[in-house]
């Protein structure tokens, strides 16, 4: 099984490329939770995620013949960038298969680091099948995103940094997709810190490890559905699975709404941009998906910052909804002069700001003498939303909340 010596050897190989990323106390999240929250900001890593560590360690161990033949991998995006950069630095040709709907930013970044991108399949597992076909046809070495001890050891160098930067840590929270990251970090932490707790977090829509632990054997789920595309895998790797069972204390899940809320808070309170998978550890803390004490020192590992800007807009809006800061409503008005003005006046009287209005008198869903109105509103919290909706209903409006 993966050992501390493996992780320490990996650090010697990746030091030239991988940065030592910050670990900083958060006043905002500590105040919000009552714990002592100190995020590990791996989203500041080169390529925007931890994946460069494992990729660099694996490529550094290739034979000369393997380097000459080139490498192939499959990735949802972050591992792709890590392999592309590590291969380019080592003078190795790299092909990367990514899902057809991989975020544009990750595709372009991978190409920018020197990798040849091939888009194939609906998700990571489909892309992996295509990558193995290329591996067999061209004799390339497959660099697995997580089910490889060299890759796991490379990711584990984050654990060494956490142990050095925060030796008093009580709990470290790590996202889980295929399991390479948490298996490496848990190996490093359990061997260097006394009584540290390692908790894994998955998205509810990609909870293969949580289900595997519940059933007592490694499970593959039929499909994944989450905004956290970086951990959207259908199964955990066999090698990481063995480490997780022995060295990870607990695995919890968070919803997409909880992920969006954490991501939005990070932007607003910490001025820190992460992707969905990067927000998952903080989401678990904010949602209290595991038990922790007041003043407990918690290190959420924010392990990726590569979010597509188109996705960011959607996620932030969802986060604002969770905070009670944005709402979209629909109601029906009498189709006569002044009806819309009366509605707007009520909204203004309750200090809600209108982002946009859609007024449709031709909708088949309303009577001939009525109009359908959809309004996007900026609000000031859940209590404000409740007060506004109550006021509208008191004035006779039947209001449907759309988001």
CORURVEN-V821205 format. One record per backbone hydrogen bond with DSSP energy under -0.5 kcal/mol. CO is the residue of the C=O (numbers start at 1). NH is the residue of the N-H. Records with the same first field share a line. If there is no record, write none. Layout:
BEGIN
CO: NH + NH
END
This chain:
BEGIN
3: 7
4: 8
5: 9
6: 10
7: 11
8: 12
9: 13
10: 14
11: 15
14: 17 + 18
19: 21
22: 41
24: 39
25: 27
26: 30
27: 31
28: 32
29: 33
30: 34
34: 295
35: 37
36: 38 + 298
37: 26
39: 24 + 41
40: 42 + 302
41: 44
42: 45
45: 48
46: 49
48: 305
49: 52
50: 53 + 54
51: 55
52: 56
53: 57
54: 58
55: 59
56: 60
57: 61
58: 61
59: 62
63: 67
64: 68
65: 69
66: 70
67: 93
70: 141
71: 95
72: 143
73: 97
75: 99
77: 81
78: 82
79: 83
80: 84
81: 85
82: 86
83: 87
84: 88
85: 89
86: 90
87: 91 + 92
88: 91
93: 71
94: 116
95: 73
96: 98 + 118
97: 75
98: 120
99: 102
103: 106 + 107
104: 108
105: 109
106: 110
107: 111
108: 112
109: 113
110: 115
111: 114
115: 117
116: 96
118: 98 + 120
121: 100
123: 127
124: 128
125: 129
126: 130
127: 131
128: 132
129: 133
130: 134
131: 135
132: 136
133: 137
134: 138
135: 139 + 140
141: 72 + 143
142: 144
146: 148
148: 152
149: 153
150: 154
151: 155
152: 156
153: 157
154: 157
155: 158
156: 159 + 160
157: 161
158: 162
159: 163
160: 164
161: 165
162: 166
166: 169
170: 197
171: 299
172: 199
173: 301
174: 201
178: 237
179: 183
180: 184
181: 185
182: 186
183: 187
184: 188
185: 189
186: 190
187: 191
188: 192
189: 192 + 193
193: 196
197: 172 + 199
198: 249 + 250
199: 174
200: 252
201: 176
202: 254
203: 206
204: 207
205: 225
206: 208
207: 211
208: 212
209: 213
210: 214
211: 215
212: 216 + 217
219: 236
227: 229
228: 231
229: 232
231: 233
232: 124
234: 221
237: 241
238: 242
239: 243
240: 244
241: 245
242: 246
243: 247
244: 248
250: 200
252: 202
254: 204
255: 259
256: 260
257: 261
258: 262
259: 263
260: 264
261: 265
262: 266
263: 267
264: 268
265: 269 + 270
266: 270 + 272
267: 271
272: 274
275: 279
276: 279 + 280
279: 283
280: 284
281: 285
282: 286
283: 287
284: 289
285: 288
293: 296
296: 36 + 298
297: 170 + 171
298: 38 + 300
299: 173 + 301
300: 40 + 302
301: 303
302: 43
303: 50
304: 275
305: 307
308: 312
309: 313
310: 314
311: 315
312: 316
313: 317
314: 318
315: 319
316: 320
317: 321
318: 322
319: 323
320: 325 + 326
321: 324
324: 381
325: 379
327: 377
328: 402 + 403
329: 375
330: 400
331: 373
333: 371
334: 336
336: 339
338: 342
339: 343
340: 344
341: 345
342: 346
343: 347
344: 348
345: 349
346: 350
347: 350 + 352
348: 351
353: 355 + 378
356: 376
357: 359
358: 360 + 374
360: 372
363: 366
367: 370
369: 335
371: 333
372: 360
373: 331
374: 358
375: 329
376: 355 + 356
377: 327 + 379
378: 353
381: 385
382: 386
383: 387
384: 388
385: 389
386: 390
387: 391
388: 392
389: 393
390: 394
391: 395
392: 397
393: 396
397: 399
400: 330 + 402
END
